Amino acid sequence: MRTVALGLLLLAAVIFVLTHGHGGVWGYVNAAAEAAMVGAVADWFAVTALFRHPMGVPIPHTAIIPERKDAIGASLEDFVAENFLTPDTVQERLAAAQIPARVGRWLAVRDNSVRVVRTAAPPLARGLESIDDREVLELLDRLVLPRLSREPIAPVAGHLLEGILRDRSHTSLVDLGVRELHDWVAANPETIVAILGSRAPWWSPKWLDDTVTSRIHLEILRFLADVRDDPEHQTRQALDHLLGQLAHDLQHDEATMAQAESLKEHLLKHPSVPGTVLALWASVRTTIVDGLRDEDSDLHARLSRALTDAGERLGTDEALRDSIERRLESIVGHVVTTYGRELTSVITTTIERWDGKEAASRIELHVGRDLQFIRINGTIVGGLVGLLIYTIAQLL
C-alpha cells in the first residue's frame, strides 16, 4: 500500500513535469497534478508523523505514538473501561447471547455430552490423583472436624430428615432394603431355621421345631413381601411416623438434641475417625478415578446422561433458563464492577512494557493499510480540488 501511494505521488510529479509551461487543456492537467502532489505530501507527512519523525527530522508533534504511547495506553484503558467494560453493556451482551439456551441445545445432543465427559475426565482424574493424603488428613484435623465439633448437628440433621420425608426421597432406600431383606430370607431358609431352632426348648421334639420354624420362615417371607409390594403398608407408615417424630425431636426436643450432640462429640473425638474418613476418601477417589479413565465405564455413561438431561431441561424449562441468565448477569456485573479496572489495566501495563518503536511498529502493522488509503485519497482529492480551483481562477 505504501508502494501504491508513493507511485501515485510519482505519477503526479511526472505529469506535472511533462505539462509544465503548457497552456490550454494541459494547463488544467498541470494544475491538477500540482495539487495532487501537495495533497500526497501533506497526507504522507500526517501519516508518518503518527509513527516516526518524517525524514528523521525531529519536528515538534511528530512521532506521536513512540513518544506518547503510555498516555495513549492510559486513554485507551479509560475508553474501554468507560464504554465497553461496564455492567450494563456486558449484561446486555450476555442477555443477547442467550448462553443457557445455546448450551442446552448443544448438550441435548448425546454426542456432545459424551465429548464433554471424555474431554473433562482425564484432567479431573489427574486432579483427584494429585491430592495428597497428608493434605486431606491435615484439612480434616485443622478445619473440618473442629468446625463440625462447633456446629450443632441436631437442628441440621432434623431439618434435612424433615425435607427427605417431605419429598419422599427415602422411599427408594426403604424399597431397596425391604427387597434385599426379602431376597436374602428367601435364599437362606436354613440359616433362618437354624437361628429359630436354637431358641427352641431342649425338650421340644425336633419334628415340632422344624414345623414351627418353617412356618415362621414362611410368615416372615409373606410379611416382607407385603411390605415390599404395598407402598401404604402399616409398617411403612409406622417407619415414616417414627422418622417424622425423630426429625421433630432433633429440632425441638432438648433431650434428643443433647443426645445427638453427645453422639456427635463421641464420634468426632474417637481417634480412628480421621483414619476412617481418609480411608473412605481414598476408596471413593480410586473408584472415581478408575471410572473417569475408562470411557466405557458406568460413570462415563451416567455423566453423559446427566449432561444430556440437563441440556434437554434447559431447552424446555424457560423458568430455569431465566434463573440461570439472571445469575450469570449478576455474577458478571459484580465481576465487572469490582475488577473491571484491573482487567482493563492489562492494556496500560502491556503498552508500558513495549519499546516506543516497537509500539509504533505493532500499531502500524494493524492499521497501516488503512492509513495508506489516506495518502491515496489525499492525492486524488488534492488533484480534484486543485483542478476545481484552477478552473474557477480561469473563469474569473
Helices and strands as residue ranges (DSSP letters): H 2-19, H 25-51, G 54-56, H 64-83, H 87-97, H 99-107, H 110-129, H 133-139, I 140-144, H 145-150, H 154-167, H 171-187, H 189-197, H 206-229, H 234-252, H 254-269, H 272-293, H 298-316, H 318-353, H 356-395
